Amino acid sequence: MQAAPYTIYAVQYAQRTTNSSELFVGDYHNTPMKMTYFVWALTNGTQNVVVDLGFTEPVGTRRGREFLRCPSVGLSMLGIDCTKVEHVVLSHFHYDHVGCYALFPNATFYIQDAEMQFYTGRYVRQAAFRHSVEVEDVLALVRMNYEGRLVFVDGDKEILPGISVHKVGGHTAGMQIVTVQTKEGRAVVASDASHYYHNFEHNVPFSSHHDLPGMYYGFQRLRDLADKHELILPGHDPLVLERLQRVDDGIVSMG
Ligand SMILES: [Zn+2]
């Protein structure tokens, strides 16, 4: 079935300042860089899908992030009531993509098998992996599974006409990206398959990764799936706010 094309909204909810050497493999320049934190809304007037949920203020503050607003406040500026959202895609389980699950009591969550397996498996005890997740988030997802609220995907799956998820791995074991049919063609919400435009545009991996070859595979997949490069949306790049159409403070759109 052909669905009406979607508009993609990037809603910023937090930020931090870091430097390029912390972000990019092989970078020794220590160039100051901003990292923005987004949630994404896909809407076509009939369906609202939210991609990634952001962290809560207490978690962000504990981790030294500058919390700008609750993601639900940003989404409400688009007329989206989180309590009514039925479809949420979690690109991966890192704290900055999952933490606000409680704001979406009526949603079904789409995740990859490999992500749940990894974060309930043997290696998560290692600091390198444990650091980026909140155990309470993972426990909440396990509970949601018992309540029948998770849809597991292994690979690629259309979740609604015009919206599909695709496993790429790389950054995490079950990292997934989202393709979206827009008026401008097929766009890709890359989330952390490419934190910055710089990653996929220049094949420069992000410093934190589960599987480095998988990250290169992810860059290629983004380029293959998007109808044009301008339709690829990285997960943490302040340039998203400049390259897309301004809607409101910290909110931009495509399509
Ligand atoms: Zn992230």
Residues whose N, C-alpha, C, O or C-beta is under 5 A from the ligand:
A	BS01	ZN	D96 D192
